[in-house]
Amino acid sequence: MSLRYVPRLIALCAGLMIAVSAFGRAPADPWTASQTVHPADLNKELSNPKSAPVVLFVGFQRLYAAGHIKGAQYHGTPNKPDGLAELKAWAASLPRTTNLVIYCGCCPMEHCPNIRPAFTALRDLGFTKLRVLILPTSFEADWANQGLPYDKGSS
């Protein structure tokens, strides 16, 4: 999968890593181990349409267009106030018991500017079946290059 915006996003994440190292640590994860799912496990869940979770991409729109999990939705990038507002507006109409999996994959997860604000906002809205897809390196490395199915196209 060719993601032509990856160099720009790597530079963005490198800047974030410098900022994080200035404070001495990466941001704390607001989720527990039970609120995570790994790529192979999510792929299995998605194969059963009756129980498949709603998958939400919370990264940059350009990366969504370059490649995203089949069926994943895009409703804003939560590291900016307008993107966070878009995400919350979309989520407002969902039942709080929705089986919801969020992911980004723009850069190494420990430095991602999107996943923590998205998780925190959705958790604070009361979602009780909210999980984070664990993509330690990137969507490309941890999903697409593993042969897992993905689509291309904009939201």
Buried (B, 14 or more C-beta within 10 A) or exposed (E): EEBEBBEEBBEBBEEBBEEBEEEEEBBEBBBEEEBBBEBEEBBEBBEEEEEBBBBBBBBBBBBBBBBBBEEBBBBBBBBEEEBBEBBBEBBEEBEEEBBBBBBBBBBBBBBBBBBBBBBBBBBEBEBEBBBBBBBEEBBBEBBBEEEBEBEEEEE
